[in-house]
Amino acid sequence: MSRSAIGYIALLAFGLAAPFFIYPVLVMKVLCFALFACAFNLLLGYTGLLSFGHAVFLGTAGYVTGHALKVWELPTLVGLLAGAGAAAVLGWVIGSLAIRRQGIYFAMVTLALAQMMFFFFLQASFTGGEDGLQGIPRGTLFGIDLADDMNLYYLVLAIFAASFWLIQRVIHSPFGQILKAIRENEPRAISLGYDVAKYKLLAFVLSAGLAGLAGATKALVFKFATLSDAHWHTSGEVVLMTLLGGMGTVFGPLVGASVIVTLQNELADKVGSLVTVIMGAIFVVCVLAFRRGIVGESLALYRRMIGQKP
């Protein structure tokens, strides 16, 4: 059995046992943001596209899922799929406009369009404005009552595991190899005959859909959706999670999300608004001293220890 397979099995075993010694809602929050970071890493780490507005997909899915479950009274599974689908459609719209530019211009276009959507959510009646969309029912799934945190936890874990598997399949597929080629040398990928714009758009839509699935799941966990989910600050947080864990690595986003969410949860009551200052300091240290991130630096150290080139 390969080391990667052992790692996946160990991670799954830890996930199954985690709610028995860690507060289940905290672990569910980590899994939601880990999926969000993994989706973002697919775009940044493997395609080389930096989106500064990715939180709009998290927020859109949360609002759509909440409205579908609370107002339309749709089944829970349909509500989750509706949220992810809405995020994917929005990703297609924003991606179609953004991929016409490169580098910082691409990032600024995504930020500008995301802010437009943020102010739309602020004014729209179905979102609840500044009060948010509250009282979202969890419902049932296959006869299982999701009002129980333990039941919901294993649904969230299953969603994360399936999405994580999908991302790994994409990364190691021919499609994923083309995305890496675009990241490394876009002009050469064009010279080889690949329709780079099409591949970029597909990656953007897939990343948006998975980020939306994370937002839909988060709305189900906390039973509300707020403007903070679609704010640019949340977009900055997912960048931090990805860089801290290790951009372009398999487990990096999961590690980064776990560290950031746990720190925020532990420090919120102790230092209040200074949490953002601490997060900023962590980001600076990561950029200056751990450019590969926690997982990237650990892998590089391991390769040096066994005599391989980092």
C-alpha positions in Angstrom: 0.0 0.0 0.0 1.4 3.4 -1.0 2.1 6.2 1.5 -0.6 8.4 0.0 -3.2 5.7 0.5 -2.1 5.2 4.1 -2.4 8.9 4.6 -6.0 9.0 3.2 -7.1 6.1 5.3 -5.6 7.7 8.5 -7.3 11.0 7.7 -10.6 9.3 7.2 -10.2 7.3 10.4 -9.5 10.5 12.3 -12.5 12.2 10.7 -14.8 9.3 11.8 -13.5 9.5 15.4 -13.1 13.3 15.7 -16.6 14.2 17.0 -16.1 11.9 20.0 -13.3 14.0 21.5 -13.7 17.4 19.7 -16.8 19.6 19.6 -18.7 18.4 16.4 -19.8 21.8 15.3 -16.1 23.1 15.4 -15.0 20.1 13.3 -17.8 20.7 10.8 -16.8 24.3 10.5 -13.2 23.2 9.8 -14.4 20.7 7.1 -16.5 23.4 5.4 -13.6 25.9 5.2 -11.2 23.1 4.3 -13.5 22.3 1.3 -13.6 26.0 0.5 -9.8 26.2 0.6 -9.4 23.0 -1.4 -11.6 24.4 -4.1 -9.6 27.7 -4.1 -6.4 25.7 -4.3 -7.6 24.0 -7.4 -7.8 27.4 -9.0 -4.7 29.0 -7.5 -2.3 26.1 -6.8 -2.9 24.1 -9.9 -4.1 26.6 -12.5 -2.2 29.7 -11.3 -5.3 31.9 -11.2 -5.6 34.2 -8.1 -9.2 35.1 -7.3 -9.8 37.8 -4.8 -13.5 37.3 -4.8 -14.0 33.6 -4.2 -16.1 34.3 -1.1 -19.0 35.3 -3.3 -19.5 31.7 -4.3 -19.5 30.6 -0.6 -22.1 33.3 0.2 -24.3 32.8 -2.9 -24.6 29.1 -2.2 -25.4 29.8 1.5 -28.2 32.2 0.6 -29.7 29.9 -2.2 -29.6 26.8 0.0 -31.1 28.7 3.0 -33.9 30.2 0.8 -34.6 26.8 -0.8 -34.9 25.0 2.5 -36.7 27.7 4.5 -39.0 29.4 2.0 -39.4 26.8 -0.8 -39.3 23.9 1.7 -37.3 21.7 -0.6 -35.6 18.5 0.6 -32.2 19.0 2.2 -30.2 17.3 -0.6 -32.0 19.3 -3.3 -31.2 22.5 -1.3 -27.5 21.7 -1.1 -27.4 20.9 -4.8 -29.3 24.1 -5.6 -26.7 26.2 -3.7 -23.7 24.5 -5.4 -25.4 24.8 -8.8 -26.1 28.5 -8.3 -22.4 29.1 -7.3 -21.3 27.2 -10.4 -23.5 29.3 -12.7 -22.3 32.5 -11.1 -18.7 31.1 -11.5 -19.4 30.7 -15.2 -20.6 34.3 -15.5 -17.7 35.8 -13.5 -15.1 33.5 -15.0 -16.2 34.3 -18.6 -15.4 37.9 -17.9 -12.4 37.5 -15.7 -10.3 35.0 -17.8 -10.0 37.7 -20.5 -7.4 39.3 -18.2 -4.3 37.9 -16.6 -2.3 38.4 -13.3 -3.3 41.2 -11.1 -6.0 42.4 -13.6 -7.7 39.0 -13.3 -7.6 39.3 -9.5 -9.1 42.8 -9.6 -11.9 41.8 -11.9 -12.9 38.9 -9.6 -12.8 41.3 -6.6 -14.9 44.0 -8.3 -17.6 41.5 -9.5 -17.7 39.9 -6.1 -18.2 43.3 -4.4 -21.0 44.0 -6.8 -22.7 40.8 -5.7 -22.0 41.7 -2.0 -23.9 44.9 -2.3 -26.7 43.1 -4.2 -27.0 40.7 -1.2 -27.0 43.7 1.1 -30.1 45.2 -0.6 -32.0 42.0 -1.7 -35.0 41.1 0.4 -34.5 37.3 0.3 -31.1 37.6 2.1 -32.3 39.5 5.1 -29.8 42.3 4.5 -27.5 43.0 7.5 -29.6 40.6 9.7 -28.8 37.7 7.4 -31.0 34.7 6.6 -31.8 33.0 9.9 -33.6 29.9 11.0 -32.6 27.6 8.1 -34.0 24.1 8.8 -31.7 21.2 8.5 -34.4 18.8 7.6 -33.8 15.1 7.0 -31.9 12.9 4.6 -32.9 9.4 3.8 -35.0 9.4 7.0 -32.1 10.6 9.2 -32.8 13.6 11.3 -30.1 16.2 10.7 -31.1 18.3 13.6 -28.8 16.0 15.6 -25.2 17.3 15.4 -23.7 13.9 15.2 -26.0 12.9 12.3 -25.2 16.1 10.5 -21.5 15.7 11.1 -21.2 12.4 9.2 -23.1 14.0 6.3 -20.6 16.9 6.3 -17.7 14.5 6.5 -19.2 12.5 3.5 -19.5 15.6 1.5 -16.0 16.7 2.2 -14.6 13.2 1.5 -16.4 12.9 -1.8 -15.4 16.5 -2.9 -11.8 15.8 -1.8 -11.7 12.6 -3.8 -13.1 14.5 -6.8 -10.4 17.2 -6.6 -7.7 14.6 -6.4 -9.1 12.8 -9.5 -9.2 16.1 -11.3 -5.6 17.0 -10.3 -4.2 13.6 -11.5 -6.3 13.4 -14.7 -5.2 14.6 -18.2 -7.3 17.7 -17.6 -5.4 18.4 -14.4 -2.1 18.0 -16.2 -3.1 20.6 -18.7 -4.1 23.0 -15.9 -0.6 22.5 -14.4 0.9 23.2 -17.9 -1.1 26.5 -18.0 0.2 27.4 -14.6 3.8 26.7 -15.5 3.9 28.2 -19.0 0.7 29.4 -20.6 2.3 30.5 -23.9 3.7 27.0 -24.4 0.4 25.4 -23.6 -1.2 27.7 -26.3 1.6 26.7 -28.8 0.7 23.0 -28.2 -2.8 23.7 -29.4 -4.8 23.8 -26.1 -7.7 26.1 -25.8 -6.3 27.8 -22.7 -9.4 30.0 -22.2 -11.7 27.0 -22.2 -9.6 25.1 -19.6 -9.3 28.2 -17.4 -13.1 28.6 -17.5 -13.8 25.0 -16.7 -11.4 25.2 -13.7 -13.0 28.4 -12.5 -16.5 26.9 -12.7 -15.5 23.7 -11.0 -13.8 25.6 -8.2 -16.8 27.9 -7.8 -19.2 24.9 -7.6 -17.1 23.2 -4.9 -16.8 26.5 -3.0 -20.5 26.8 -3.3 -21.0 23.3 -1.9 -18.9 24.4 1.1 -21.1 27.4 1.6 -24.3 25.4 1.3 -23.0 22.9 3.9 -21.9 25.8 6.2 -25.4 27.3 6.0 -26.9 23.9 7.0 -24.5 23.5 9.9 -25.0 26.9 11.5 -28.6 27.4 10.2 -28.0 30.9 8.9 -26.3 32.7 6.1 -24.8 36.2 6.6 -23.1 38.9 4.6 -19.7 38.0 6.1 -19.8 34.8 3.9 -19.7 36.9 0.8 -17.3 39.7 2.1 -13.9 40.3 0.7 -12.4 39.6 4.1 -13.5 35.9 3.7 -11.8 35.8 0.3 -8.6 37.0 2.0 -9.0 34.3 4.7 -9.1 31.5 2.1 -6.0 32.9 0.5 -4.3 32.8 3.9 -5.5 29.2 4.5 -4.1 28.0 1.2 -0.8 29.7 1.5 -0.3 28.7 5.2 -1.1 25.1 4.5 0.8 24.9 1.2 -0.4 26.1 -2.2 -0.4 23.4 -4.8 -0.3 20.5 -2.3 -2.9 17.9 -1.6 -3.3 18.3 2.1 -2.2 21.9 2.4 -5.6 23.6 2.3 -7.0 21.2 4.9 -4.1 21.9 7.3 -4.3 25.7 6.7 -8.1 25.7 7.3 -7.7 23.7 10.4 -5.1 26.0 11.9 -6.9 29.3 11.0 -10.4 28.1 12.1 -9.0 26.7 15.4 -7.1 29.8 16.2 -10.1 32.0 15.4 -12.3 29.9 17.6 -9.8 29.8 20.5 -8.7 33.5 20.3 -12.0 35.2 19.6 -13.1 35.4 23.2 -9.6 36.2 24.5 -8.4 38.9 22.2 -11.5 40.0 20.4 -10.8 42.1 17.3 -7.1 41.5 17.6 -7.7 38.1 15.9 -7.3 39.9 12.6 -4.0 41.3 13.6 -2.8 37.9 14.7 -3.9 36.4 11.4 -2.1 39.1 9.5 1.1 38.4 11.5 0.8 34.7 10.7 0.4 35.6 7.0 3.6 37.7 7.0 5.6 35.0 8.8 4.3 32.4 6.3 5.3 34.5 3.3 8.7 35.4 4.7 9.8 32.1 6.3 7.6 29.3 5.0 6.9 30.1 1.4 5.9 26.5 0.6 3.5 26.5 3.6 3.3 23.9 6.4 2.8 20.9 4.2 5.1 22.1 1.5 8.0 22.8 3.9 7.4 19.4 5.6 7.6 17.6 2.3 10.7 19.4 1.3 12.3 18.6 4.7 11.3 14.9 4.3 12.9 14.8 0.8 16.1 16.3 2.0 16.2 13.7 4.8 15.9 10.8 2.4 18.3 12.3 -0.1 15.9 13.5 -2.7 15.9 16.9 -4.4 13.3 19.2 -2.8 
